[in-house]
């Protein structure tokens, strides 16, 4: 049975191509959504860009006919813009000048007009409160889940296998273990293993080309004065230091060492080894209160509150190199910036750039949409490595959650690519207090 999907504005801002994601069903945009798109088109960053892309896509559809009457889509679907709203069934206690409520009034009118048919009408929105209001008005409502990934089922990047004494001794001696029955299964490229025999454990990584488990090559390396403290961190170091792996996703709660390991590996490979020309560290600017434009000073001063955790990690790494100066982190950053080896900036400025032979760290990537992650990855030039770090349980973006953010989406989509690797860090190493707080609070 065909359905009628009515899209809220935030769906189009999340994915400008969402109009074409409903196959052979009907897609309707209330005229108020067009008004909101028009207001957002001058916004800075990804929001403004997506609004402009959406407007251009809708304008292109006018070539196929009248948007009032509706036009056929190439995927077999049907699209139109609805201008009629009906407040006759609208609760009087809801404000009629609210844009969300105006959209709901249009939805109610469409439902009324289709009451004589078997057609199912569904409102699609990423706004939680909009979904609550719609459900309260007996409107069938859904989240936009085309790019959703179940966080509870997210690929962790490693697995545990019980092996025999013979296989254990063979692996310790040769550093290789051919996957024969009953161990042979469908594993992913660069998947890690904890190989257990009784109370002993050794670590390994899946070699997809040879269908075997190989010993880790980089996990014992000292990175700018620090070493891996647990098996998951060892797996992370293996991904971060392997030059053949160009995309790394590190997921974990606060204190697991995601950002610290990423920065340490970047310094090791760029400053010490010269494997990359420069380090670019970026964070999405998700305001909690005043926007970045209201902060005093130039670009660097405005960015300081957002990138302070980066400075804190640099200070820790500098102290590990024997520098106990209270401002050692700032001095290290200033020195690297003056040599052209480091750039810390807002993620907004990365669009349109091509970064060859660079090492890019995107911190707090859980606040990015799948479309924004795609934009970042496509910025990578030749011999560039991109590291995404974040905690999907701590999202500040109002239209994203643990299942719909770009970090988990990327980890899931790239899990079987030879140039990519993922690991979920589970054990906190910041301090016993921080680990206890992450578990209990």
Residue pairs with C-beta under 8 A, 6 or more apart in sequence:
1 118
1 119
1 120
2 24
2 25
2 26
2 119
3 22
3 25
3 26
3 119
3 120
3 121
3 122
4 25
4 26
4 27
4 28
4 110
4 114
4 119
4 120
4 121
4 122
5 22
5 25
5 26
5 27
5 28
5 122
5 124
6 28
6 29
6 30
6 82
6 103
6 106
6 107
6 110
6 121
6 122
6 123
6 124
7 18
7 19
7 27
7 28
7 29
7 33
7 124
7 125
7 144
8 33
8 103
8 123
8 124
8 125
8 126
8 127
8 130
9 33
9 36
9 37
9 40
9 103
10 125
10 126
10 127
10 399
11 18
11 124
11 125
11 126
11 144
12 18
12 19
12 33
12 37
12 50
12 51
12 54
13 40
13 47
13 50
13 51
13 54
13 399
14 50
14 126
14 144
14 369
14 371
14 399
15 21
15 50
15 144
15 146
15 147
15 369
15 370
15 371
16 50
16 53
16 54
16 57
16 371
17 57
18 124
18 144
18 146
19 27
19 29
19 54
19 57
19 58
19 73
19 79
20 73
20 74
20 75
20 77
21 146
22 77
23 75
23 76
23 77
24 75
24 76
24 77
25 77
25 78
26 70
26 77
26 78
26 79
26 80
26 119
27 73
27 77
27 78
27 79
27 80
28 79
28 80
28 81
28 82
28 110
29 58
29 79
29 80
29 81
29 82
30 81
30 82
30 85
30 102
30 103
30 106
30 107
31 81
31 82
31 83
31 106
32 99
32 102
32 103
32 106
33 103
34 58
34 81
35 99
36 99
37 51
37 54
37 55
38 51
38 55
40 47
40 48
40 51
41 48
41 51
41 52
41 55
42 48
43 51
44 348
45 285
45 348
46 348
46 351
46 369
46 371
46 372
46 375
49 351
50 371
58 67
58 81
61 67
61 71
61 73
61 79
62 71
64 71
64 72
65 71
65 72
67 79
67 80
67 81
68 80
68 81
68 83
69 80
70 78
70 79
70 80
71 78
71 79
71 80
72 78
72 79
73 79
82 106
82 109
82 110
84 106
84 109
85 102
85 105
85 106
85 109
86 105
86 106
86 108
86 109
86 112
87 96
87 105
89 108
89 112
90 96
90 101
90 104
90 105
90 108
91 137
94 101
94 104
94 133
95 101
96 102
96 105
100 127
100 129
100 130
100 133
101 133
103 130
104 123
104 130
104 133
104 134
104 137
104 139
107 121
107 123
107 134
107 139
108 137
108 139
110 121
111 121
111 139
114 121
120 140
121 139
121 140
122 140
122 141
122 142
123 130
123 134
123 139
123 140
123 141
123 142
124 141
124 142
124 143
124 144
125 131
125 134
125 141
125 143
125 144
126 143
126 144
126 399
126 400
126 404
127 398
127 399
128 398
130 141
131 141
131 142
131 143
134 140
134 141
135 141
143 404
144 404
145 403
145 404
147 370
147 404
147 409
148 403
148 404
148 409
149 403
149 404
149 408
149 409
149 411
149 412
150 403
151 392
151 402
151 403
151 408
154 251
154 392
154 408
154 411
154 412
154 424
155 188
155 411
155 412
155 415
155 422
156 422
156 423
156 424
157 191
157 192
157 235
157 415
157 421
157 422
157 423
157 424
158 191
158 192
158 193
158 194
158 231
158 232
158 235
158 423
158 424
159 187
159 191
159 192
159 193
159 194
160 193
160 194
160 196
161 183
161 193
161 194
161 195
161 196
162 196
162 197
163 171
163 177
163 183
163 195
163 196
163 197
164 197
165 197
167 177
167 195
167 197
168 195
168 197
168 200
168 202
170 177
171 177
171 195
171 202
171 204
171 213
171 215
172 202
175 214
175 215
176 212
176 213
176 214
176 215
177 195
177 204
177 212
177 213
178 211
178 212
179 185
179 187
179 211
179 212
179 213
184 211
187 206
187 208
188 206
188 208
188 415
188 416
189 206
189 208
189 415
189 416
189 417
189 418
189 420
189 421
190 205
190 206
190 208
190 239
190 245
190 418
190 420
190 421
191 205
191 206
192 203
192 204
192 205
192 206
192 235
192 238
192 423
193 203
193 204
193 205
193 206
193 213
194 201
194 202
194 203
194 231
195 201
195 202
195 203
195 204
195 213
201 231
202 215
203 215
203 216
203 219
203 231
203 234
203 235
204 213
204 214
204 215
204 216
205 213
205 214
205 216
205 235
205 238
206 212
206 213
206 214
207 213
207 214
208 418
216 234
216 235
216 238
217 238
217 242
218 237
218 238
218 240
218 241
218 242
219 228
219 234
219 235
219 237
219 238
220 227
220 228
220 234
221 227
221 237
221 241
221 268
223 237
223 240
223 241
223 261
223 264
223 265
223 267
223 268
224 263
224 264
224 267
224 268
224 272
224 317
224 320
224 321
225 264
225 317
225 320
225 321
225 322
226 260
226 261
226 264
226 317
226 320
228 234
228 236
228 237
228 261
229 257
229 427
229 429
230 427
230 429
232 252
232 256
232 423
232 424
232 425
232 426
232 427
233 256
233 257
233 261
233 425
233 429
235 423
236 248
236 250
236 257
236 258
236 261
236 423
236 425
237 261
237 265
238 421
239 245
239 248
239 421
239 422
239 423
240 248
240 261
240 262
240 265
240 387
241 265
241 268
241 269
242 421
243 275
243 385
244 418
244 419
245 385
245 419
245 420
245 421
246 380
246 384
246 385
246 386
246 419
246 420
247 377
247 385
247 386
247 388
247 410
247 414
247 417
247 419
247 420
247 421
248 262
248 385
248 386
248 387
248 388
248 420
248 421
248 422
249 365
249 388
249 389
249 407
249 410
249 411
249 414
249 420
249 421
249 422
249 423
250 258
250 261
250 262
250 387
250 388
250 389
250 390
250 422
250 423
250 425
251 258
251 389
251 390
251 391
251 392
251 407
251 408
251 411
251 422
251 423
251 424
251 425
252 258
252 391
252 424
252 425
252 426
253 391
253 393
253 394
253 425
253 426
253 428
253 438
254 391
254 394
254 428
254 430
254 434
254 438
255 428
255 429
255 430
255 431
255 434
255 435
255 438
256 425
256 426
256 427
256 428
256 429
256 430
257 425
257 429
257 430
258 389
258 390
258 391
258 425
259 309
259 310
259 313
259 361
259 363
259 389
260 313
260 316
260 317
262 361
262 363
262 387
262 389
263 281
263 310
263 313
263 314
263 317
263 361
264 317
265 387
266 276
266 279
266 281
266 359
266 361
266 387
267 279
267 317
269 275
269 276
269 359
270 276
270 277
270 278
270 279
270 341
270 359
271 336
271 341
276 357
276 358
276 359
276 383
276 384
276 385
277 341
277 356
277 357
277 358
278 340
278 341
278 342
278 343
278 358
278 359
279 336
279 341
279 342
279 343
279 358
279 359
279 360
279 361
280 343
280 345
280 350
280 355
280 358
280 359
280 360
280 361
281 307
281 310
281 342
281 343
281 344
281 345
281 360
281 361
281 363
282 344
282 345
282 346
282 347
282 349
282 350
282 360
282 361
282 362
282 363
283 306
283 307
283 310
283 346
283 347
283 362
283 363
283 364
284 346
284 347
284 362
284 364
284 365
284 367
284 368
284 372
284 397
285 292
285 306
285 346
285 347
285 348
286 364
286 367
286 396
286 397
288 396
292 302
292 303
292 306
292 346
293 302
295 301
295 302
295 305
296 302
299 345
303 344
303 345
303 346
304 311
306 346
307 344
309 363
310 344
310 363
311 329
311 330
311 333
312 329
313 329
314 329
314 330
314 332
314 333
315 327
315 328
315 329
315 330
315 332
316 329
317 329
317 332
318 325
318 328
318 329
318 331
318 332
319 328
323 331
323 332
325 331
333 342
333 344
336 342
337 343
337 344
347 362
347 368
347 372
347 376
350 375
350 376
350 379
351 375
351 379
353 379
354 379
354 381
355 379
355 380
355 381
355 384
356 381
356 382
356 383
356 384
357 381
357 382
357 383
357 384
358 381
358 384
358 385
359 384
359 385
359 387
360 376
360 379
360 380
360 384
360 385
360 386
360 387
361 386
361 387
361 389
362 368
362 376
362 386
362 387
362 388
362 389
363 389
363 390
364 389
364 390
365 373
365 388
365 389
365 390
365 405
365 406
365 407
365 410
366 390
366 391
366 392
366 394
366 395
366 400
366 402
366 405
366 406
366 407
366 408
367 390
367 395
367 396
367 397
367 400
367 405
368 376
368 397
368 405
368 406
368 407
369 397
369 399
369 400
369 404
369 405
369 406
370 404
370 405
370 406
370 409
370 410
371 406
372 406
373 388
373 406
373 407
373 409
373 410
374 406
376 386
377 386
377 410
380 386
388 407
388 410
390 405
390 407
392 402
392 405
392 407
392 408
393 402
395 401
395 402
395 405
397 405
402 408
411 422
414 420
414 422
415 422
427 435
428 434
428 435
428 438
429 435
